[in-house]
Amino acid sequence: MRILIIEDQEKLAESIKKGLENLGYAVDAVHDGVKGLRRIEASPENFDLIILDIMLPELDGLSLCKKIRSQGIMTPVLMLTAKDTLENKVDGLDVGADDYLVKPFEFTELTARIRALLRRPKKVLETELEGAGIKLNTVEHTVEKKGKPIKLTVKEFAMLEFFLRHKNQVLSRDKIIAHIWDFSYDTFSNIVDVNIRNIRKKLQSKNENILETIYGVGYRFNA
């Protein structure tokens, strides 16, 4: 899952970002409303959740939320604010926010709210995925091939899930990086190739070509 944080307190934003990345989320962070709006409008389909502070420079969170909802962008929004009044909560919900969290908050509460919102996605996603004799369960976070458990790292698991949701489609390195890592990641890095190589070692038997390299384009999961 990919999350965008729009928070002007850079230390707080970085703290949330690191904590969520440690849990396996791909996270981007920007520090004013205008940059946040541009990021959302540029690729609204890239984000599964937006964590949005109300008090932002350039463009406040209420205005930003109202604007993206008017454009038909229905990505779940979790609003953050230092103001704990009923009026503020109503204002946030009225412009289209899905939930509301008052600062200061415990990280465990934030992650619980995130999980609750991600259980209500724009469309229902399958939790059990299959292809080429491989089964992946997103709830139990397990992978097996022909009944044999396979241990994957967090990023390997995320990549395999992405491929299983796009079976027999060619996925470019840039598209994989945009989904699994954040926008600041160096697209010239060989991190995708390294993870593909590791997944192949764990999943492919001799003479199998489950994860096929499409030279000059990207990779395809052959189901």
N, C-alpha and C positions, 0 to 999 in steps of 0.2 A: 504494500500500500504506500502511496505517495502523499506526503503532507506538505502544505505551504504554511509557514509561520509569518505573520505580518505583525511585528512588535517592535516599537521604537527603543525599548530598553535592550540594548545589544547584549548585555551580559545574561539577561533572562532568556532572550531568544536563543543564544548559543547554548545555554544550559538545557533548555527544552530540546533543542536540536540534537545535542549529544546523547541525551537520555533516550530519545525516541530511536535514534540510529542504533543504539545498543540493543534495542528490542527488535531490530530488523526492518524498521520503516526507512523509506527514502525520504529525506527532508530537505526542503529549501527554506531559507529565511531572508526576508527583506525588512527594511526598517522605516519605511514611510508608506502612506496610503497610495500615492501615485505609482510608485514602483510596484506595489502589490497588485494594483489594478491592471497595470500593463502586463505583469507576469500571468495573471489569470486570463486576460483577454487574448494573450498570445497563444495559449494552449490550455484551454479550460478542461479538455479531456484528460490532461496529464495528472490532475490532482483528484484524490479521493476524499480529501478533507482540507479545510482551511481553518487555521487557528488565528483569530483576528482580534487585535486589541481595539478598543473603542477610541481611546485618546491617542491619535496618530498625527504627526506633522503632515502637511501638504493636503491630505484628504482623510477625514476622520472615518473610523470603522463603520459607523451607522450609514454614512453616505456611500461608502464603498459597497457595503452589503446590499443596500437598496439598488445601487446601479447595476451590479451583476445579476440580481434577481430580475430587474427590468429587461435584461438582455437574454433571459431564459437560461442562465447558468445556474443549475440547481445543486451544485456541489455542496455537501453539508458544511455548515459554518458553526464553529464553536467560538463564541465571543468571550474575551477577557476584559475585565474592568476592575478598577479600584473602588467603584461606587456600588455599594450594596443597598440599593433602594428598589422598591417595587416599580417605581416609574422608569428607572433605567432598564430593568429587566423587560418591562413591557415594550419600551422603545426598541430594544434589540430584537425581540420576537416579532414586533410589528413590521420591521424592515426585512424579515426573512431569515433571521438567525435560527439555528436548530437547537442550540443549547447555550448556556451562560455560566461562566465560572468567575468567581470573585477573587481578586488578589488580596493577600497572598494565599496560595493554595499548595497542597501537598502534591508531589509528582504522581503518587499512586492514584489520587482522585482524578487528575488530568487524564491518565491513561485509561481509567475506568470509563470516563466520559467518552474518550476517543473510541474505545471498543464498542460502546453502546451505539454511537453514531455510525460506525462502520458496519454494524449489523443491520443497518437500514440503508443500504446503498441505493443508487439510482435504479439499478436493476439487480435482480437476484442472481448472485453468482454461485455456480456449483462449488460445493466443498470437497467433492470427490472427483478427481480427474484421472483419466486413463488414456494410454496410448502406447503402442509397441510393447505390450506386456508390462508396462510400468503403471503403478497406481500411486497417486499422491493425495493425501488428505490434508486440507488446509486448516482444519480445526485441531486435529491431533498432531499436526506437523510431522507426519510420517511419510516415508517413501518406501515402496517395496517393488521388487522386480521378480515376477513369477513366484510370489510368496516369500521371497528372501528380503529382509529389511536392509535398507541402504542408508548409511549415515551421510548427510550433506551439511555443509556449513549454511549459515543464514542466507548468504548471497547466492550460493548454489541452489538452495531450495527456491528462492525467489525467482531465479532465472528459469529453473525447470517449470515452475508454475506458469510463468509467462509463456514459455514455449507450448505447454500443454493447453493453454487457453487459445493458442494460435497455431494449432497443428496444421502441418503441411503448408504453412505460409512462410515466406522468406522475411526474416527480421534483420534489419540493418544493425550494425554496431551502435550507431547513433540512437536508434530507437530503443535498443536494449539499455544503453546507458541512461537515457532520459527516463526510463521506467524504473530502473533499479537503483541508480545513483542520483546525485543531485546535479543541478545545472552547472555548478562551478567545476564539475569534474572534467579533467582533461580528456577530450574525446580522442586524442591521439595516443592515449595510454593503451597498453596491451592487456588491461585488466579483464576485458571481455574474453579475449582469447585464452587467457590463463584459466579462467573459470570454466570455459567450455571444455578445455583440455582435461580439467579435473573431473568434470561431470562425465565425460566420455570414459575415463578410466574406471569410474564407479558403476556405470550403467551399461556400457557397450561390451559385448562379447566379441570374440574374433570374427571377422567378416561381416559384422553388423555395421550399419551406417545410420544409426538413429538420429544423431545430430550431424547433419550434413553441412559442409562448408560450401557456400555458393560464392565462388571466387569473385572478388570485386564488389560484392553486394552485401553478404552477411551469412546467416545461418538458417537452416530449416529443420524442424523436428518432423521426421518422417513417421507418421502413425500407421 
